[in-house]
Amino acid sequence: MDPDKQSAERQATILLVDDESINLSVFGQFLAPYYQVLVATSGQRALQLVRGTPKPDLILLDVMMPGMDGYQVIGQLKANPKTVDIPVIFVTALTSDLEEERGLSLGAVDYIYKPCHLSILLARIKTQLELKNARDWLKDQNAYLEAEVQRRHQENQAVHLQLLQSEKLAAIGQLAAGIAHEINNPIGFVSSNLNTLNGYLRDVFAVLDACGAALDEKPLSDQTLQNLRELKQAKQIDYLRGDIPELIAESREGLSRVRDIIQDLKDFAHADKNDWELGDLHKGLDSTLNIIGNELKYRCTVHKQYGEIPQIYCLPSQLNQVFMNLLINAAQAIESKGDIHIRTGCADQNVWVEISDNGNGIAPENLPRLFEPFFTTKPLGKGTGLGLSISQNIVRKHGGRIEVTSQLGQGSRFRVWLPIRPPEFGPAE
């Protein structure tokens, strides 16, 4: 082997460990043209050198040494995470098969008898260094690939959240007119009630002003009392006493309705709330119905048949999006006036939410493609084709599934199964 052609291998460091100086001298002089050579005359000194710089790339280790033999040295090397990957070749005068078996079982990569042919020793060192370089390269590649997989996973999560939010906003956009109508109705009668109350207050103040003026008379005449009675009757004070509280109660109810719709919208559109928590599915269904009520009421009658179900660990805002997608799809499948039934129940460690309609149904050939991204049977502009795909991803994220049955002309049934406690949370205490 030409030393001038081994420039890459000169960078490797070989640690020679032997209590015989003659062996260190022979091996060291032979290997010096090819590698950087470190020497240790004892096991203790060898363990000191492997902790220093440069760190050995390979160790030639004698077995029979005073104080600490080679088997003890390799035992400590393999027990240390920082040195466990350094290849060790035993070079020893112990030539029995049992000793060789023991050395290899302790983690040595090779076992060479003394005296040995130096060119064979060099070839075996070269082979083990090439194997070590390959292992190191694979280790680096695995670390890189793991980091890349993690990065891609985080990117996919970010894209999924963006897609989720886009679909939410698209759904809200399609419902915007209905939501505006739901808000405008209570605001309209609150505004009307305020105008009525304004007129009532003018009448009440007129009576109060007349009473104030009458109090200034000393004494109060019969005519003044008669005038006050007539004014009270003219302004219908007794009627106002009953109507004003009703107007105020109606206005409060209307404003409460607006507040609930806005809060439901905020909860539904909350993109960055990804905290798992105990959620009430009935509350989520009611909140969703509150948002899309205007979309449903002209097409169908909603029948709620809620069973006894426990709260579950979930992402409530994301499940609300699933319910919204299924309810809107059910309503859009009904051409004229129809019915939507919402049922809930519990079986084993799972709860289920079922949304069924008596609409057009789904063609058998379309059922296998129902959850494909961008697949839709709706007219252009009526859907993105992402609603069911996103819904399935959300349900799978919860460890659940969606079951579908449908018959053309009779309607469809979607049943969402969800574990009470997803597998990653472990069993309930």
KAVEN-V797762 format. One record per residue. N is the residue number from 0. RES is the residue in three letters. PHI is phi in degrees with one decimal (* if undefined). NEAR is the number of other ideal C-beta (glycine too) atoms within 12 Angstrom. Layout:
# KAVEN-V797762
n->N res->RES phi->PHI near->NEAR
n->N res->RES phi->PHI near->NEAR
This chain:
# KAVEN-V797762
n->0 res->MET phi->* near->19
n->1 res->ASP phi->-83.8 near->9
n->2 res->PRO phi->-58.1 near->15
n->3 res->ASP phi->-69.0 near->11
n->4 res->LYS phi->-94.4 near->11
n->5 res->GLN phi->-112.6 near->20
n->6 res->SER phi->-60.0 near->13
n->7 res->ALA phi->-68.7 near->15
n->8 res->GLU phi->-75.8 near->29
n->9 res->ARG phi->-60.5 near->21
n->10 res->GLN phi->-71.2 near->15
n->11 res->ALA phi->-70.6 near->32
n->12 res->THR phi->-113.8 near->30
n->13 res->ILE phi->-110.9 near->44
n->14 res->LEU phi->-103.1 near->44
n->15 res->LEU phi->-97.3 near->40
n->16 res->VAL phi->-124.2 near->46
n->17 res->ASP phi->-160.5 near->36
n->18 res->ASP phi->-84.9 near->29
n->19 res->GLU phi->-99.2 near->24
n->20 res->SER phi->-63.8 near->16
n->21 res->ILE phi->-64.4 near->15
n->22 res->ASN phi->-66.4 near->30
n->23 res->LEU phi->-60.4 near->30
n->24 res->SER phi->-66.7 near->17
n->25 res->VAL phi->-65.5 near->23
n->26 res->PHE phi->-64.4 near->36
n->27 res->GLY phi->-63.0 near->28
n->28 res->GLN phi->-64.7 near->16
n->29 res->PHE phi->-69.9 near->26
n->30 res->LEU phi->-86.5 near->36
n->31 res->ALA phi->-56.1 near->22
n->32 res->PRO phi->-67.2 near->21
n->33 res->TYR phi->-106.1 near->34
n->34 res->TYR phi->-139.9 near->34
n->35 res->GLN phi->-78.6 near->23
n->36 res->VAL phi->-115.6 near->31
n->37 res->LEU phi->-113.0 near->31
n->38 res->VAL phi->-128.2 near->31
n->39 res->ALA phi->-141.6 near->35
n->40 res->THR phi->-97.0 near->27
n->41 res->SER phi->-153.6 near->26
n->42 res->GLY phi->-64.4 near->32
n->43 res->GLN phi->-61.7 near->21
n->44 res->ARG phi->-66.3 near->24
n->45 res->ALA phi->-61.1 near->38
n->46 res->LEU phi->-66.8 near->30
n->47 res->GLN phi->-68.5 near->21
n->48 res->LEU phi->-67.7 near->30
n->49 res->VAL phi->-68.7 near->34
n->50 res->ARG phi->-87.3 near->20
n->51 res->GLY phi->-98.8 near->17
n->52 res->THR phi->-127.4 near->11
n->53 res->PRO phi->-77.8 near->18
n->54 res->LYS phi->-78.4 near->23
n->55 res->PRO phi->-61.5 near->38
n->56 res->ASP phi->-89.4 near->36
n->57 res->LEU phi->-157.9 near->43
n->58 res->ILE phi->-124.0 near->46
n->59 res->LEU phi->-96.7 near->50
n->60 res->LEU phi->-123.2 near->48
n->61 res->ASP phi->-76.8 near->43
n->62 res->VAL phi->-94.1 near->36
n->63 res->MET phi->-85.0 near->27
n->64 res->MET phi->-138.1 near->31
n->65 res->PRO phi->-70.7 near->16
n->66 res->GLY phi->82.2 near->17
n->67 res->MET phi->-135.1 near->27
n->68 res->ASP phi->-81.8 near->29
n->69 res->GLY phi->-63.6 near->40
n->70 res->TYR phi->-64.3 near->30
n->71 res->GLN phi->-67.5 near->25
n->72 res->VAL phi->-63.2 near->42
n->73 res->ILE phi->-65.6 near->40
n->74 res->GLY phi->-60.9 near->24
n->75 res->GLN phi->-71.8 near->28
n->76 res->LEU phi->-63.9 near->36
n->77 res->LYS phi->-75.6 near->24
n->78 res->ALA phi->-85.1 near->15
n->79 res->ASN phi->-101.7 near->18
n->80 res->PRO phi->-56.7 near->9
n->81 res->LYS phi->-79.4 near->16
n->82 res->THR phi->-121.5 near->29
n->83 res->VAL phi->-61.6 near->18
n->84 res->ASP phi->-91.2 near->26
n->85 res->ILE phi->-74.6 near->40
n->86 res->PRO phi->-68.7 near->36
n->87 res->VAL phi->-121.3 near->43
n->88 res->ILE phi->-112.1 near->44
n->89 res->PHE phi->-78.0 near->41
n->90 res->VAL phi->-122.6 near->43
n->91 res->THR phi->-146.9 near->35
n->92 res->ALA phi->-85.9 near->22
n->93 res->LEU phi->-76.5 near->24
n->94 res->THR phi->-111.5 near->19
n->95 res->SER phi->-78.7 near->14
n->96 res->ASP phi->-62.2 near->12
n->97 res->LEU phi->-65.8 near->12
n->98 res->GLU phi->-66.5 near->23
n->99 res->GLU phi->-64.1 near->22
n->100 res->GLU phi->-62.2 near->15
n->101 res->ARG phi->-63.0 near->22
n->102 res->GLY phi->-62.2 near->34
n->103 res->LEU phi->-69.1 near->20
n->104 res->SER phi->-68.0 near->16
n->105 res->LEU phi->-79.3 near->27
n->106 res->GLY phi->119.7 near->29
n->107 res->ALA phi->-67.9 near->35
n->108 res->VAL phi->-90.7 near->30
n->109 res->ASP phi->-159.2 near->30
n->110 res->TYR phi->-143.1 near->36
n->111 res->ILE phi->-117.6 near->33
n->112 res->TYR phi->-86.1 near->23
n->113 res->LYS phi->-92.3 near->24
n->114 res->PRO phi->-74.1 near->17
n->115 res->CYS phi->-124.8 near->26
n->116 res->HIS phi->-77.1 near->14
n->117 res->LEU phi->-62.7 near->24
n->118 res->SER phi->-66.5 near->14
n->119 res->ILE phi->-68.4 near->18
n->120 res->LEU phi->-58.8 near->32
n->121 res->LEU phi->-62.7 near->30
n->122 res->ALA phi->-64.4 near->19
n->123 res->ARG phi->-70.0 near->28
n->124 res->ILE phi->-61.4 near->41
n->125 res->LYS phi->-59.4 near->28
n->126 res->THR phi->-62.2 near->20
n->127 res->GLN phi->-68.0 near->32
n->128 res->LEU phi->-68.4 near->35
n->129 res->GLU phi->-63.7 near->21
n->130 res->LEU phi->-64.2 near->21
n->131 res->LYS phi->-63.8 near->29
n->132 res->ASN phi->-60.8 near->22
n->133 res->ALA phi->-66.5 near->15
n->134 res->ARG phi->-63.7 near->20
n->135 res->ASP phi->-62.9 near->19
n->136 res->TRP phi->-64.2 near->14
n->137 res->LEU phi->-63.0 near->15
n->138 res->LYS phi->-62.9 near->15
n->139 res->ASP phi->-64.0 near->14
n->140 res->GLN phi->-64.7 near->14
n->141 res->ASN phi->-62.7 near->14
n->142 res->ALA phi->-63.1 near->14
n->143 res->TYR phi->-64.0 near->14
n->144 res->LEU phi->-65.3 near->14
n->145 res->GLU phi->-62.3 near->14
n->146 res->ALA phi->-64.7 near->14
n->147 res->GLU phi->-68.1 near->14
n->148 res->VAL phi->-61.8 near->14
n->149 res->GLN phi->-63.5 near->14
n->150 res->ARG phi->-64.4 near->14
n->151 res->ARG phi->-63.8 near->14
n->152 res->HIS phi->-61.9 near->14
n->153 res->GLN phi->-65.3 near->14
n->154 res->GLU phi->-62.6 near->14
n->155 res->ASN phi->-62.5 near->15
n->156 res->GLN phi->-61.9 near->17
n->157 res->ALA phi->-64.6 near->17
n->158 res->VAL phi->-63.9 near->16
n->159 res->HIS phi->-61.6 near->25
n->160 res->LEU phi->-65.2 near->26
n->161 res->GLN phi->-64.3 near->18
n->162 res->LEU phi->-64.2 near->25
n->163 res->LEU phi->-59.9 near->37
n->164 res->GLN phi->-66.9 near->26
n->165 res->SER phi->-61.6 near->21
n->166 res->GLU phi->-66.7 near->36
n->167 res->LYS phi->-60.3 near->38
n->168 res->LEU phi->-65.4 near->22
n->169 res->ALA phi->-63.8 near->26
n->170 res->ALA phi->-63.2 near->38
n->171 res->ILE phi->-64.7 near->32
n->172 res->GLY phi->-61.8 near->18
n->173 res->GLN phi->-65.9 near->28
n->174 res->LEU phi->-95.8 near->34
n->175 res->ALA phi->-55.9 near->20
n->176 res->ALA phi->-62.6 near->16
n->177 res->GLY phi->-66.8 near->28
n->178 res->ILE phi->-64.8 near->28
n->179 res->ALA phi->-60.0 near->22
n->180 res->HIS phi->-64.7 near->20
n->181 res->GLU phi->-63.2 near->30
n->182 res->ILE phi->-80.4 near->28
n->183 res->ASN phi->-67.3 near->20
n->184 res->ASN phi->-58.0 near->23
n->185 res->PRO phi->-65.8 near->26
n->186 res->ILE phi->-64.0 near->22
n->187 res->GLY phi->-62.2 near->20
n->188 res->PHE phi->-77.7 near->23
n->189 res->VAL phi->-65.8 near->27
n->190 res->SER phi->-63.2 near->20
n->191 res->SER phi->-63.0 near->18
n->192 res->ASN phi->-63.4 near->27
n->193 res->LEU phi->-65.3 near->21
n->194 res->ASN phi->-64.1 near->16
n->195 res->THR phi->-63.3 near->23
n->196 res->LEU phi->-62.8 near->23
n->197 res->ASN phi->-61.2 near->16
n->198 res->GLY phi->-66.1 near->20
n->199 res->TYR phi->-60.0 near->27
n->200 res->LEU phi->-64.3 near->18
n->201 res->ARG phi->-60.9 near->16
n->202 res->ASP phi->-66.1 near->27
n->203 res->VAL phi->-62.7 near->25
n->204 res->PHE phi->-66.5 near->18
n->205 res->ALA phi->-62.8 near->22
n->206 res->VAL phi->-65.0 near->28
n->207 res->LEU phi->-64.1 near->19
n->208 res->ASP phi->-62.8 near->17
n->209 res->ALA phi->-63.6 near->26
n->210 res->CYS phi->-62.9 near->23
n->211 res->GLY phi->-63.9 near->14
n->212 res->ALA phi->-67.2 near->16
n->213 res->ALA phi->-64.4 near->24
n->214 res->LEU phi->-66.2 near->15
n->215 res->ASP phi->-77.4 near->13
n->216 res->GLU phi->-76.3 near->17
n->217 res->LYS phi->-130.4 near->8
n->218 res->PRO phi->-82.6 near->11
n->219 res->LEU phi->-79.3 near->16
n->220 res->SER phi->-79.8 near->13
n->221 res->ASP phi->-64.5 near->12
n->222 res->GLN phi->-65.6 near->13
n->223 res->THR phi->-64.5 near->21
n->224 res->LEU phi->-62.1 near->18
n->225 res->GLN phi->-65.1 near->15
n->226 res->ASN phi->-62.6 near->20
n->227 res->LEU phi->-65.6 near->27
n->228 res->ARG phi->-63.8 near->19
n->229 res->GLU phi->-65.9 near->15
n->230 res->LEU phi->-65.6 near->24
n->231 res->LYS phi->-60.3 near->24
n->232 res->GLN phi->-70.6 near->16
n->233 res->ALA phi->-64.6 near->17
n->234 res->LYS phi->-85.0 near->26
n->235 res->GLN phi->53.7 near->19
n->236 res->ILE phi->-59.7 near->25
n->237 res->ASP phi->-63.2 near->16
n->238 res->TYR phi->-67.2 near->19
n->239 res->LEU phi->-61.3 near->27
n->240 res->ARG phi->-60.1 near->17
n->241 res->GLY phi->-91.2 near->14
n->242 res->ASP phi->-79.8 near->21
n->243 res->ILE phi->-59.9 near->25
n->244 res->PRO phi->-59.4 near->16
n->245 res->GLU phi->-67.0 near->19
n->246 res->LEU phi->-62.3 near->28
n->247 res->ILE phi->-65.7 near->20
n->248 res->ALA phi->-64.1 near->17
n->249 res->GLU phi->-62.3 near->25
n->250 res->SER phi->-64.3 near->26
n->251 res->ARG phi->-61.9 near->18
n->252 res->GLU phi->-62.9 near->19
n->253 res->GLY phi->-64.0 near->27
n->254 res->LEU phi->-67.0 near->22
n->255 res->SER phi->-64.5 near->17
n->256 res->ARG phi->-62.8 near->25
n->257 res->VAL phi->-62.5 near->27
n->258 res->ARG phi->-59.7 near->19
n->259 res->ASP phi->-64.8 near->24
n->260 res->ILE phi->-62.7 near->34
n->261 res->ILE phi->-64.2 near->23
n->262 res->GLN phi->-64.6 near->18
n->263 res->ASP phi->-63.5 near->34
n->264 res->LEU phi->-63.5 near->32
n->265 res->LYS phi->-61.8 near->19
n->266 res->ASP phi->-64.3 near->30
n->267 res->PHE phi->-67.0 near->37
n->268 res->ALA phi->-87.5 near->29
n->269 res->HIS phi->-70.8 near->25
n->270 res->ALA phi->-80.3 near->24
n->271 res->ASP phi->-98.7 near->15
n->272 res->LYS phi->-92.8 near->22
n->273 res->ASN phi->-119.5 near->20
n->274 res->ASP phi->-92.3 near->14
n->275 res->TRP phi->-71.3 near->21
n->276 res->GLU phi->-154.7 near->18
n->277 res->LEU phi->-71.2 near->19
n->278 res->GLY phi->-121.3 near->33
n->279 res->ASP phi->-98.2 near->22
n->280 res->LEU phi->-65.0 near->40
n->281 res->HIS phi->-63.9 near->29
n->282 res->LYS phi->-63.7 near->27
n->283 res->GLY phi->-64.5 near->39
n->284 res->LEU phi->-64.0 near->36
n->285 res->ASP phi->-63.8 near->24
n->286 res->SER phi->-62.8 near->32
n->287 res->THR phi->-65.7 near->41
n->288 res->LEU phi->-61.6 near->36
n->289 res->ASN phi->-64.1 near->36
n->290 res->ILE phi->-74.5 near->40
n->291 res->ILE phi->-101.4 near->43
n->292 res->GLY phi->-53.8 near->32
n->293 res->ASN phi->-67.4 near->25
n->294 res->GLU phi->-68.6 near->33
n->295 res->LEU phi->-92.1 near->34
n->296 res->LYS phi->-66.0 near->21
n->297 res->TYR phi->-88.3 near->18
n->298 res->ARG phi->-107.9 near->28
n->299 res->CYS phi->-156.9 near->32
n->300 res->THR phi->-107.3 near->20
n->301 res->VAL phi->-95.0 near->30
n->302 res->HIS phi->-112.7 near->20
n->303 res->LYS phi->-100.2 near->21
n->304 res->GLN phi->-128.3 near->20
n->305 res->TYR phi->-80.4 near->24
n->306 res->GLY phi->-94.9 near->18
n->307 res->GLU phi->-86.9 near->13
n->308 res->ILE phi->-131.2 near->29
n->309 res->PRO phi->-81.5 near->24
n->310 res->GLN phi->-67.4 near->22
n->311 res->ILE phi->-127.2 near->36
n->312 res->TYR phi->-76.7 near->31
n->313 res->CYS phi->-162.6 near->39
n->314 res->LEU phi->-106.1 near->33
n->315 res->PRO phi->-54.8 near->34
n->316 res->SER phi->-64.3 near->35
n->317 res->GLN phi->-73.7 near->41
n->318 res->LEU phi->-66.2 near->41
n->319 res->ASN phi->-60.8 near->43
n->320 res->GLN phi->-67.2 near->45
n->321 res->VAL phi->-60.9 near->46
n->322 res->PHE phi->-61.1 near->46
n->323 res->MET phi->-62.3 near->44
n->324 res->ASN phi->-59.9 near->44
n->325 res->LEU phi->-67.6 near->44
n->326 res->LEU phi->-68.9 near->45
n->327 res->ILE phi->-66.1 near->42
n->328 res->ASN phi->-59.4 near->43
n->329 res->ALA phi->-62.9 near->42
n->330 res->ALA phi->-65.5 near->39
n->331 res->GLN phi->-71.9 near->32
n->332 res->ALA phi->-80.7 near->37
n->333 res->ILE phi->-99.4 near->30
n->334 res->GLU phi->-77.4 near->16
n->335 res->SER phi->-116.3 near->13
n->336 res->LYS phi->-76.6 near->16
n->337 res->GLY phi->-143.3 near->28
n->338 res->ASP phi->-132.2 near->24
n->339 res->ILE phi->-121.8 near->40
n->340 res->HIS phi->-111.4 near->28
n->341 res->ILE phi->-114.7 near->36
n->342 res->ARG phi->-122.8 near->26
n->343 res->THR phi->-135.4 near->32
n->344 res->GLY phi->-167.0 near->23
n->345 res->CYS phi->-138.9 near->22
n->346 res->ALA phi->-145.1 near->18
n->347 res->ASP phi->55.7 near->12
n->348 res->GLN phi->-103.6 near->22
n->349 res->ASN phi->-130.0 near->28
n->350 res->VAL phi->-115.4 near->37
n->351 res->TRP phi->-136.8 near->31
n->352 res->VAL phi->-125.5 near->43
n->353 res->GLU phi->-115.9 near->36
n->354 res->ILE phi->-123.0 near->43
n->355 res->SER phi->-125.9 near->35
n->356 res->ASP phi->-140.1 near->38
n->357 res->ASN phi->-112.1 near->27
n->358 res->GLY phi->-87.2 near->33
n->359 res->ASN phi->-72.5 near->25
n->360 res->GLY phi->82.3 near->27
n->361 res->ILE phi->-118.4 near->32
n->362 res->ALA phi->-63.5 near->17
n->363 res->PRO phi->-54.5 near->15
n->364 res->GLU phi->-69.5 near->12
n->365 res->ASN phi->-91.5 near->22
n->366 res->LEU phi->-58.0 near->22
n->367 res->PRO phi->-64.6 near->12
n->368 res->ARG phi->-101.6 near->19
n->369 res->LEU phi->-58.2 near->30
n->370 res->PHE phi->-102.3 near->29
n->371 res->GLU phi->-71.7 near->18
n->372 res->PRO phi->-60.1 near->20
n->373 res->PHE phi->72.4 near->18
n->374 res->PHE phi->-84.4 near->22
n->375 res->THR phi->-150.6 near->25
n->376 res->THR phi->-105.9 near->26
n->377 res->LYS phi->-81.7 near->22
n->378 res->PRO phi->-61.2 near->9
n->379 res->LEU phi->-56.6 near->9
n->380 res->GLY phi->89.4 near->11
n->381 res->LYS phi->-98.5 near->17
n->382 res->GLY phi->-171.8 near->25
n->383 res->THR phi->-90.4 near->26
n->384 res->GLY phi->79.5 near->26
n->385 res->LEU phi->-107.3 near->31
n->386 res->GLY phi->-56.2 near->41
n->387 res->LEU phi->-72.1 near->39
n->388 res->SER phi->-62.3 near->28
n->389 res->ILE phi->-65.7 near->38
n->390 res->SER phi->-60.4 near->39
n->391 res->GLN phi->-63.8 near->29
n->392 res->ASN phi->-62.6 near->30
n->393 res->ILE phi->-63.5 near->39
n->394 res->VAL phi->-65.1 near->36
n->395 res->ARG phi->-64.0 near->23
n->396 res->LYS phi->-59.3 near->29
n->397 res->HIS phi->-86.6 near->35
n->398 res->GLY phi->79.4 near->25
n->399 res->GLY phi->-112.5 near->34
n->400 res->ARG phi->-152.5 near->23
n->401 res->ILE phi->-119.4 near->35
n->402 res->GLU phi->-104.6 near->24
n->403 res->VAL phi->-130.0 near->32
n->404 res->THR phi->-131.8 near->20
n->405 res->SER phi->-157.1 near->29
n->406 res->GLN phi->-134.1 near->20
n->407 res->LEU phi->-58.5 near->17
n->408 res->GLY phi->81.1 near->14
n->409 res->GLN phi->-119.3 near->18
n->410 res->GLY phi->121.8 near->29
n->411 res->SER phi->-133.7 near->39
n->412 res->ARG phi->-135.7 near->30
n->413 res->PHE phi->-113.0 near->41
n->414 res->ARG phi->-119.1 near->29
n->415 res->VAL phi->-99.3 near->44
n->416 res->TRP phi->-100.3 near->31
n->417 res->LEU phi->-137.1 near->42
n->418 res->PRO phi->-70.8 near->30
n->419 res->ILE phi->-61.8 near->28
n->420 res->ARG phi->-134.9 near->26
n->421 res->PRO phi->-54.9 near->24
n->422 res->PRO phi->-54.6 near->17
n->423 res->GLU phi->-67.4 near->12
n->424 res->PHE phi->-86.3 near->19
n->425 res->GLY phi->77.7 near->10
n->426 res->PRO phi->-67.6 near->12
n->427 res->ALA phi->-66.3 near->15
n->428 res->GLU phi->-78.0 near->5
